[in-house]
């Protein structure tokens, strides 16, 4: 295991959810943290919680903007001398089927979840290479098994998994390791907001076969991430059974593998689309406010 004492860890989406909990755990292990996010109030809150000491730098930055991410990386190097670990964690989701989702919401999911990962890696990689460091790219179980109503999210998480695989090959000779993280449903604001806004989505989750219908705590997920960082792992799974889904991926995309979800989707996707239409937005209220940023 790699000691994280005095290691510089750069985390996108670091103000809430998984990113914030990973930051708390790494701070307790003596790491120096660079947290980026769009929400200034949330960044200020996590900074206050961690006492705003000299081991913490927060930067309001949009992962969709390469110059902004480059500026954040430059601040990290200026403040701490380099970057040892990058956690490309920032990600969002949208509501509704391909026929219902707002095209602008679809595009924003791609921009944040895919371009945001590229921008984060592009901006930080020179510093990471200098330290022979580690990059963890946050994908999902969605890279292995599709979920109706989440097409853009599924597409982005499959995309960043293969991005991580390619990046791993490109930088291995520099002594840099690259991992991808794959989680099932984690009890974050993303899941809670979707359940509250779109009841049909919540019903869909309850109808999925076990263990696909179970939700895991943020604490357990963050613990898995930290263990992955310490071990410089190629893949991080939470819960561990998600690793099995990786090997079952070919079956899960066959008709027999899709059958349990098809049955539920036939009824619930039209209901979901009606609820999204009535809601008047294809994303959470929180993300809607950030769209103006």
C-alpha positions as CSV (number, residue, x, y, z in Angstrom):
1,X,0.0,0.0,0.0
2,X,1.1,3.5,-0.9
3,X,1.2,5.9,2.1
4,X,-0.9,9.0,1.4
5,X,0.9,11.2,4.0
6,X,1.8,14.5,2.2
7,X,0.6,13.2,-1.1
8,X,-1.2,15.9,-3.2
9,X,-4.6,14.6,-4.4
10,X,-6.6,16.6,-7.0
11,X,-10.4,15.8,-6.8
12,X,-13.0,17.1,-9.2
13,X,-16.6,17.2,-7.8
14,X,-14.9,17.4,-4.4
15,X,-17.5,19.5,-2.6
16,X,-20.3,16.9,-2.2
17,X,-21.1,13.2,-2.2
18,X,-18.4,10.7,-3.0
19,X,-15.8,13.4,-3.7
20,X,-16.3,15.1,-0.4
21,X,-16.2,11.8,1.6
22,X,-13.0,10.7,-0.2
23,X,-11.5,14.1,0.7
24,X,-12.4,13.6,4.3
25,X,-10.8,10.2,4.4
26,X,-7.7,11.3,2.6
27,X,-7.3,14.4,4.8
28,X,-7.4,12.1,7.8
29,X,-4.5,10.1,6.2
30,X,-2.4,13.2,5.9
31,X,-2.9,14.0,2.3
32,X,-2.8,17.5,0.8
33,X,-6.0,18.2,-1.1
34,X,-7.0,20.2,-4.1
35,X,-10.8,20.2,-4.4
36,X,-12.6,21.6,-7.5
37,X,-16.3,22.0,-8.0
38,X,-18.8,24.5,-9.4
39,X,-20.6,25.0,-6.0
40,X,-18.7,27.7,-4.1
41,X,-20.9,27.4,-1.0
42,X,-20.4,23.7,-0.9
43,X,-16.6,24.1,-1.3
44,X,-16.6,26.6,1.5
45,X,-18.5,24.2,3.7
46,X,-16.1,21.3,3.2
47,X,-13.1,23.7,3.7
48,X,-14.6,24.8,7.0
49,X,-15.2,21.2,8.0
50,X,-11.6,20.3,7.3
51,X,-10.5,23.5,9.2
52,X,-9.2,25.2,6.0
53,X,-5.7,24.3,7.0
54,X,-2.5,24.6,4.9
55,X,-3.2,21.1,3.4
56,X,-6.3,22.2,1.5
57,X,-6.9,24.2,-1.6
58,X,-10.4,24.7,-3.0
59,X,-10.9,26.0,-6.6
60,X,-14.3,26.9,-8.2
61,X,-13.8,25.5,-11.7
62,X,-16.0,24.0,-14.4
63,X,-14.6,20.7,-15.8
64,X,-16.2,21.5,-19.1
65,X,-13.7,24.4,-19.5
66,X,-10.1,23.3,-20.2
67,X,-8.5,26.6,-19.4
68,X,-10.3,26.6,-16.0
69,X,-9.0,23.1,-15.2
70,X,-5.5,24.1,-16.4
71,X,-5.6,27.1,-14.0
72,X,-6.7,24.8,-11.2
73,X,-3.9,22.4,-11.9
74,X,-1.4,25.3,-12.0
75,X,-2.7,26.6,-8.6
76,X,-2.2,23.1,-7.2
77,X,1.4,22.9,-8.4
78,X,2.1,26.4,-7.2
79,X,0.7,25.7,-3.8
80,X,2.0,22.2,-3.2
81,X,4.8,21.7,-5.6
82,X,3.1,19.0,-7.7
83,X,0.2,16.5,-8.0
84,X,0.5,12.8,-7.0
85,X,-3.1,11.6,-7.4
86,X,-6.0,12.7,-9.6
87,X,-9.6,11.6,-8.9
88,X,-11.7,12.5,-12.0
89,X,-15.0,12.3,-10.0
90,X,-17.3,15.1,-11.3
91,X,-20.4,13.7,-12.9
92,X,-24.1,14.3,-13.5
93,X,-27.1,12.5,-14.8
94,X,-30.3,13.5,-16.7
95,X,-33.9,12.3,-16.5
96,X,-36.0,10.7,-19.2
97,X,-35.7,8.4,-22.2
98,X,-33.9,9.3,-25.4
99,X,-37.3,10.5,-26.8
100,X,-38.1,12.7,-23.8
101,X,-34.8,14.0,-22.4
102,X,-34.0,17.7,-23.2
103,X,-31.2,17.6,-25.8
104,X,-29.3,20.3,-23.9
105,X,-29.4,18.2,-20.8
106,X,-28.1,15.2,-22.8
107,X,-25.3,17.3,-24.1
108,X,-24.4,18.7,-20.7
109,X,-24.1,15.1,-19.3
110,X,-21.6,14.3,-22.1
111,X,-19.7,17.5,-21.6
112,X,-19.3,17.0,-17.8
113,X,-18.9,13.3,-17.7
114,X,-16.6,12.8,-20.7
115,X,-15.1,16.1,-21.8
116,X,-14.7,16.9,-18.1
117,X,-12.6,13.8,-17.5
118,X,-10.4,14.6,-20.6
119,X,-9.9,18.2,-19.4
120,X,-9.0,17.0,-15.9
121,X,-6.5,14.5,-17.2
122,X,-5.1,16.8,-19.8
123,X,-4.5,19.6,-17.3
124,X,-3.0,17.5,-14.5
125,X,-1.1,14.8,-16.4
126,X,2.2,16.6,-16.8
127,X,2.4,17.1,-13.0
128,X,1.3,13.5,-12.4
129,X,4.0,12.2,-14.7
130,X,6.6,14.2,-12.9
131,X,5.6,12.4,-9.6
132,X,5.0,9.0,-11.3
133,X,1.5,9.2,-9.8
134,X,-1.9,7.7,-10.1
135,X,-5.2,8.6,-11.8
136,X,-8.6,7.3,-10.8
137,X,-11.4,7.9,-13.3
138,X,-14.9,7.4,-12.0
139,X,-17.0,5.2,-14.3
140,X,-19.9,3.1,-13.0
141,X,-21.6,-0.2,-13.2
142,X,-23.4,1.6,-16.0
143,X,-20.4,0.8,-18.2
144,X,-21.4,-2.9,-17.9
145,X,-25.2,-2.9,-17.7
146,X,-27.5,-0.3,-19.2
147,X,-30.5,1.2,-17.4
148,X,-33.5,2.7,-19.3
149,X,-34.0,6.4,-18.8
150,X,-30.3,7.0,-18.2
151,X,-29.0,6.6,-21.8
152,X,-26.6,9.6,-21.7
153,X,-25.2,8.6,-18.3
154,X,-24.7,5.0,-19.5
155,X,-23.0,6.2,-22.6
156,X,-20.6,8.5,-20.7
157,X,-19.6,5.9,-18.1
158,X,-18.9,3.3,-20.8
159,X,-16.9,6.0,-22.6
160,X,-14.7,6.9,-19.7
161,X,-14.0,3.3,-18.9
162,X,-12.4,2.8,-22.3
163,X,-10.8,6.2,-22.0
164,X,-9.1,5.0,-18.8
165,X,-8.0,1.7,-20.4
166,X,-6.4,3.7,-23.3
167,X,-4.8,6.2,-20.9
168,X,-3.4,3.3,-18.8
169,X,-1.5,2.1,-21.9
170,X,-0.3,5.5,-22.9
171,X,1.3,6.6,-19.6
172,X,2.5,3.3,-18.1
173,X,6.0,3.9,-19.4
174,X,6.0,7.1,-17.4
175,X,5.5,5.1,-14.2
176,X,1.9,6.4,-13.9
177,X,-0.9,4.0,-13.0
178,X,-4.5,4.5,-14.1
179,X,-7.7,3.0,-12.5
180,X,-11.4,3.1,-13.3
181,X,-14.0,3.0,-10.5
182,X,-17.3,1.1,-11.0
183,X,-20.1,1.5,-8.5
184,X,-23.7,0.4,-8.3
185,X,-26.3,2.7,-6.9
186,X,-24.6,4.9,-4.2
187,X,-26.7,6.9,-1.8
188,X,-25.7,10.3,-3.2
189,X,-27.7,13.4,-4.0
190,X,-27.7,12.2,-7.6
191,X,-29.8,9.1,-6.7
192,X,-31.8,10.8,-4.0
193,X,-32.8,13.7,-6.2
194,X,-33.8,11.3,-9.1
195,X,-35.9,9.2,-6.8
196,X,-37.7,12.3,-5.4
197,X,-38.2,14.0,-8.8
198,X,-39.1,10.9,-10.8
199,X,-41.1,8.3,-8.8
200,X,-41.1,5.8,-11.7
201,X,-37.3,5.7,-11.5
202,X,-37.6,4.7,-7.9
203,X,-40.1,2.0,-8.8
204,X,-37.7,0.8,-11.6
205,X,-34.9,0.3,-9.0
206,X,-37.1,-1.7,-6.7
207,X,-38.0,-4.1,-9.7
208,X,-34.4,-4.8,-10.7
209,X,-33.1,-8.2,-9.7
210,X,-31.0,-8.5,-6.5
211,X,-28.4,-7.2,-6.0
212,X,-29.0,-4.6,-8.7
213,X,-31.8,-3.1,-6.6
214,X,-29.6,-2.4,-3.5
215,X,-28.1,1.0,-2.6
216,X,-24.7,1.3,-1.0
217,X,-23.6,4.1,1.4
218,X,-21.3,6.9,0.4
219,X,-19.0,5.9,3.3
220,X,-18.5,2.4,1.9
221,X,-17.9,3.8,-1.6
222,X,-15.4,6.3,-0.4
223,X,-13.5,3.6,1.6
224,X,-13.3,1.5,-1.6
225,X,-11.9,4.6,-3.5
226,X,-9.3,5.3,-0.9
227,X,-8.2,1.6,-0.9
228,X,-8.0,1.8,-4.6
229,X,-5.8,4.9,-4.5
230,X,-3.5,3.4,-1.9
231,X,-3.2,0.2,-3.9
232,X,-2.9,2.1,-7.3
233,X,-5.5,-0.4,-8.6
234,X,-6.5,-0.7,-12.2
235,X,-10.1,-1.2,-11.2
236,X,-12.1,-0.3,-8.1
237,X,-15.5,-2.0,-7.5
238,X,-18.2,-1.0,-5.0
239,X,-19.8,-3.2,-3.9
240,X,-17.3,-6.0,-4.8
241,X,-20.0,-7.9,-6.8
242,X,-19.8,-5.2,-9.4
243,X,-16.6,-6.9,-10.5
244,X,-18.6,-9.9,-11.5
245,X,-20.7,-7.7,-13.8
246,X,-17.6,-6.8,-15.7
247,X,-17.2,-10.4,-16.7
248,X,-20.9,-10.8,-17.4
249,X,-21.1,-7.7,-19.6
250,X,-21.5,-9.8,-22.8
251,X,-24.5,-11.7,-21.3
252,X,-26.1,-8.6,-19.8
253,X,-26.5,-7.1,-23.3
254,X,-28.1,-10.2,-24.7
255,X,-31.9,-10.5,-24.8
256,X,-31.8,-13.1,-22.0
257,X,-29.7,-10.7,-19.8
258,X,-31.9,-7.7,-20.6
259,X,-35.2,-9.6,-20.0
260,X,-35.7,-8.6,-16.3
261,X,-35.2,-4.9,-17.1
262,X,-37.3,-5.1,-20.4
263,X,-40.3,-6.2,-18.5
264,X,-40.1,-3.3,-16.0
265,X,-39.1,-0.8,-18.7
266,X,-42.2,-1.5,-20.8
267,X,-44.4,0.0,-18.1
268,X,-42.2,2.4,-16.3
269,X,-40.3,4.3,-19.1
270,X,-43.6,5.8,-20.4
271,X,-44.5,6.7,-16.8
272,X,-41.1,8.1,-16.3
273,X,-41.3,10.3,-19.4
274,X,-44.7,11.6,-18.3
275,X,-43.2,12.6,-14.9
276,X,-40.2,14.3,-16.5
277,X,-42.6,16.2,-18.8
278,X,-44.7,17.3,-15.9
279,X,-41.5,18.2,-13.9
280,X,-40.4,20.6,-16.7
281,X,-36.7,19.8,-16.5
282,X,-34.5,16.8,-17.3
283,X,-32.1,17.2,-14.4
284,X,-32.1,17.9,-10.7
285,X,-33.0,21.3,-9.4
286,X,-29.4,21.6,-8.0
287,X,-27.9,20.9,-11.4
288,X,-30.4,23.3,-13.0
289,X,-29.0,26.1,-10.9
290,X,-25.5,25.2,-11.9
291,X,-26.3,25.4,-15.6
292,X,-26.4,29.2,-15.1
293,X,-22.8,29.1,-13.9
